């Protein structure tokens, strides 16, 4: 019980520090970039008035105007409406959303730093934030491996299924649940909230985001008239983090199933435990399940599973 409590305490500490790190990044980005954005907005208003006051517009002046307009639009400043009603791209919520896409390597590219200081800070922030985000995701997945992978597979075996069919059935069910709860359902929500998105656009956005492709052609919460925009952006950040965690869990489950079925050996690929440096036996966040039933194993694998504080290994399920 002490080990399990310590495990959850460490995991909670990781997540809290991650949130604090995002808030810190949001405050720094907002303080650096918002004044630059405001100046650019004022410059565009001045440019617009100067262009409208010209008595005769030639091709050269029109091209200069269009180049400046398109450059400003790239940084989220438009001349199509009064600058006073435009939502800032560097308020606290938007800056936090940008920081989140930066450290998760999704990087939509919809918002980029305008100043050299912001660009330099982005480099330092990502150098620390990207590996720490991977650490937090790994720690969360390790805690989820037992309740979402090991326990269901063990339950299927105790119900009379052979190990290999049990792992295949479990993976298919897990895949269906991930598709339903992290692609279909969110796509329906996004298509309902975003005025210009179809359901297919929502599915496309979910896939591009959770695969960390991040093309940036669809980004939630960018419409200036969006209701409850800050809250919506925070909800999108939570979805992105949990979705990435479930994708990682799905990939690890597939890798372990491939180990059990001999696919990694056939293609001469590293086994899951080898590639993860035996993190099932030495997890980043210690895991304790003192009284659970483990699948039947033999030989050296059995002695490993019986060690105090160890957890059942997916790959040591008896093959027959």
C-alpha positions in Angstrom: 0.0 0.0 0.0 2.9 2.3 0.8 4.5 1.6 -2.6 1.2 2.3 -4.4 0.7 5.5 -2.5 4.2 6.7 -3.3 3.6 5.8 -7.0 0.5 7.9 -7.3 2.2 10.7 -5.3 5.1 10.8 -7.8 2.8 10.7 -10.8 0.7 13.5 -9.3 3.9 15.5 -8.8 4.9 15.0 -12.4 1.5 16.2 -13.7 1.4 19.2 -11.4 4.9 20.2 -12.5 3.9 19.8 -16.1 0.9 22.1 -15.6 3.1 24.7 -13.8 5.6 24.5 -16.6 2.9 25.2 -19.2 1.6 28.2 -17.1 5.2 29.5 -16.8 5.6 29.2 -20.6 2.3 30.9 -21.2 3.2 33.9 -19.0 6.6 34.3 -20.6 5.3 34.0 -24.2 2.4 36.4 -23.4 4.6 39.0 -21.8 7.1 38.8 -24.7 4.8 38.5 -27.7 1.7 40.5 -26.9 3.3 43.9 -26.9 4.9 43.1 -30.3 1.5 41.9 -31.6 -0.2 45.1 -30.4 2.5 47.2 -32.2 2.0 45.2 -35.4 -1.8 45.6 -35.1 -1.3 49.4 -34.9 1.1 49.4 -37.8 -1.4 47.6 -39.9 -4.2 50.0 -39.1 -1.9 52.9 -40.0 -0.9 51.1 -43.3 -4.6 50.5 -44.1 -5.5 54.2 -43.6 -2.5 55.3 -45.7 -3.5 53.0 -48.5 -7.2 54.1 -48.4 -6.1 57.8 -48.5 -4.1 57.3 -51.7 -5.7 59.1 -54.6 -4.2 56.8 -57.2 -3.1 53.2 -56.6 -0.4 51.8 -58.8 0.6 48.1 -59.1 3.8 48.6 -57.0 2.0 50.2 -54.0 -0.7 47.5 -54.2 1.9 44.7 -54.1 3.7 46.3 -51.2 0.4 46.6 -49.3 -0.5 43.0 -50.0 2.9 41.7 -48.9 2.6 43.5 -45.6 -1.0 42.3 -45.1 -0.1 38.7 -45.8 2.9 38.8 -43.5 0.8 40.3 -40.7 -2.0 37.7 -41.3 0.6 35.0 -40.9 1.2 36.3 -37.3 -2.6 36.4 -36.6 -3.2 40.1 -37.3 -5.8 40.9 -40.0 -6.8 44.2 -41.6 -10.3 42.9 -42.5 -11.8 44.2 -39.2 -11.1 46.8 -36.6 -8.1 45.9 -34.5 -10.0 46.7 -31.3 -12.3 43.7 -31.7 -9.8 41.2 -32.7 -8.9 38.5 -30.1 -5.3 38.4 -29.2 -3.2 35.4 -30.3 -1.0 35.9 -27.3 -3.4 36.1 -24.4 -2.8 33.7 -21.5 -5.0 30.9 -22.8 -3.7 31.2 -26.4 -0.1 31.3 -25.1 -0.6 28.2 -23.0 -2.1 26.4 -26.0 0.9 27.4 -28.0 3.2 26.1 -25.2 1.3 22.9 -25.1 1.7 22.3 -28.9 5.4 23.1 -28.6 6.3 20.6 -25.9 4.1 17.8 -27.3 5.7 18.3 -30.7 2.4 18.7 -32.4 3.3 22.2 -33.5 0.3 23.4 -35.6 2.2 26.5 -36.8 -0.9 28.6 -36.6 0.9 30.9 -34.1 4.6 31.6 -34.2 6.7 34.1 -32.2 7.1 37.5 -33.7 10.2 38.6 -31.8 13.7 37.3 -31.7 13.4 37.0 -27.9 10.3 34.8 -28.3 12.1 32.6 -30.8 15.1 32.2 -28.5 12.9 31.4 -25.5 11.0 28.8 -27.7 14.2 26.9 -28.3 15.2 26.8 -24.6 11.6 26.0 -23.5 11.3 23.1 -26.0 14.7 21.7 -25.1 13.4 21.2 -21.5 9.7 20.7 -22.2 9.8 18.1 -24.9 11.8 15.4 -22.9 9.9 16.2 -19.8 6.6 15.8 -21.6 7.7 12.4 -22.9 8.7 11.5 -19.3 5.2 12.4 -18.0 3.5 10.5 -20.8 5.6 7.4 -20.2 4.9 7.6 -16.4 1.2 7.9 -17.0 1.2 5.0 -19.5 3.1 2.8 -17.1 0.4 3.4 -14.5 -2.3 2.5 -17.0 -0.6 -0.7 -18.3 -1.9 -2.9 -15.5 -5.6 -1.8 -15.3 -6.1 -1.4 -19.1 -3.8 -4.1 -20.5 -2.5 -6.7 -18.0 -5.7 -7.1 -16.0 -8.0 -7.5 -19.0 -5.7 -10.0 -20.7 -5.5 -12.0 -17.5 -9.3 -11.9 -17.2 -9.8 -13.2 -20.7 -7.4 -16.0 -20.0 -9.2 -17.0 -16.8 -12.4 -17.1 -18.8 -10.9 -19.9 -20.8 -9.3 -18.2 -23.8 -5.8 -19.1 -25.0 -3.1 -16.4 -24.4 -2.6 -15.5 -28.1 -6.3 -15.1 -29.0 -6.8 -13.3 -25.7 -4.2 -10.7 -26.6 -5.6 -10.2 -30.1 -9.1 -9.7 -28.8 -7.9 -7.3 -26.1 -6.0 -5.2 -28.7 -9.0 -5.0 -31.0 -11.3 -3.9 -28.2 -8.8 -1.3 -27.0 -8.4 0.0 -30.5 -12.2 0.3 -31.0 -12.5 2.2 -27.7 -9.7 4.5 -28.6 -11.2 5.2 -32.0 -14.7 5.9 -30.5 -13.6 8.0 -27.5 -10.6 9.9 -29.0 -11.6 10.2 -32.7 -15.3 9.8 -33.3 -16.7 11.5 -30.2 -14.2 14.4 -30.2 -14.8 14.9 -33.9 -18.5 15.3 -33.2 -17.8 17.8 -30.5 -15.4 19.8 -32.6 -17.8 19.9 -35.6 -20.5 21.2 -33.3 -18.4 23.9 -31.7 -16.4 25.0 -34.7 -18.7 26.8 -37.1 -16.8 26.0 -40.2 -15.8 22.4 -39.5 -17.6 19.3 -40.8 -17.5 15.9 -39.0 -14.8 14.8 -41.4 -12.8 17.9 -40.6 -13.1 16.9 -36.9 -11.8 13.4 -37.6 -9.1 14.7 -39.7 -8.0 17.2 -37.0 -8.0 14.4 -34.3 -5.9 12.1 -36.5 -3.4 14.8 -37.5 -3.1 16.0 -33.8 -2.8 12.6 -32.1 -0.2 11.4 -34.7 1.7 14.6 -33.9 1.7 15.6 -37.6 0.2 19.0 -36.8 -0.3 20.5 -40.3 -2.1 23.5 -38.8 -4.9 23.8 -41.4 -7.4 23.1 -38.6 -6.8 24.5 -35.2 -9.5 24.7 -32.4 -10.3 28.0 -30.7 -8.8 30.4 -33.3 -12.1 32.1 -34.3 -12.1 35.5 -32.6 -15.9 35.3 -31.8 -15.6 31.8 -30.2 -17.7 31.5 -27.1 -15.8 30.7 -23.9 -12.6 30.7 -26.0 -10.1 30.3 -23.1 -12.0 27.4 -21.5 -12.3 25.8 -25.0 -8.6 26.0 -25.5 -7.8 24.5 -22.1 -10.2 21.6 -22.9 -8.4 21.1 -26.2 -5.1 20.9 -24.4 -6.4 18.3 -22.0 -7.8 16.3 -24.9 -4.4 16.5 -26.7 -2.5 15.3 -23.7 -4.8 12.4 -22.8 -5.1 11.5 -26.5 -1.4 11.3 -26.9 -1.2 9.2 -23.8 -3.7 6.7 -25.1 -2.0 6.5 -28.5 1.3 5.7 -26.7 -0.6 3.0 -24.7 -2.0 1.6 -27.9 1.4 1.4 -29.5 3.0 -0.3 -26.5 0.1 -2.8 -26.3 0.7 -3.6 -30.0 4.4 -3.9 -29.5 3.9 -6.3 -26.6 1.4 -8.4 -28.6 3.9 -8.6 -31.4 6.5 -9.9 -28.9 4.1 -12.6 -27.8 3.2 -13.6 -31.3 6.9 -13.7 -32.4 6.6 -10.8 -34.9 9.4 -8.8 -33.4 11.7 -11.9 -33.5 10.7 -12.7 -37.1 11.5 -9.2 -38.3 14.6 -9.0 -36.0 13.2 -6.0 -34.1 13.9 -5.2 -30.4 11.4 -6.6 -27.9 9.3 -4.2 -26.0 11.1 -4.8 -22.7 14.5 -4.4 -24.4 13.5 -1.2 -26.1 12.0 0.2 -22.9 15.0 -0.9 -20.8 12.9 -3.4 -18.9 10.6 -0.6 -17.6 7.9 -3.2 -16.7 10.2 -4.4 -13.9 11.7 -1.0 -13.1 9.0 1.5 -13.8 9.6 5.3 -13.8 6.7 5.5 -11.3 6.8 2.6 -9.0 3.7 0.4 -9.3 2.3 -1.8 -6.5 -0.5 -4.3 -6.9 0.2 -6.7 -4.0 -2.8 -9.0 -4.2 -3.6 -9.4 -7.9 -3.7 -12.6 -9.8 -0.9 -13.0 -12.4 -1.0 -15.2 -15.5 0.7 -18.6 -15.3 4.4 -18.5 -16.1 7.3 -20.8 -16.0 11.0 -20.9 -15.1 13.0 -17.7 -14.7 10.1 -15.5 -15.8 8.1 -16.8 -12.8 10.8 -16.0 -10.3 10.9 -12.4 -11.7 7.2 -12.0 -11.4 7.3 -13.2 -7.8 9.8 -10.6 -6.7 8.3 -7.9 -4.3 7.1 -4.8 -6.1 7.2 -6.5 -9.5 4.3 -6.5 -12.0 3.1 -9.1 -14.5 4.9 -8.9 -17.8 2.8 -9.1 -20.9 5.5 -11.0 -22.7 5.8 -13.8 -20.1 2.3 -15.2 -20.6 2.5 -18.9 -21.0 2.3 -19.8 -24.7 1.1 -23.2 -24.3 
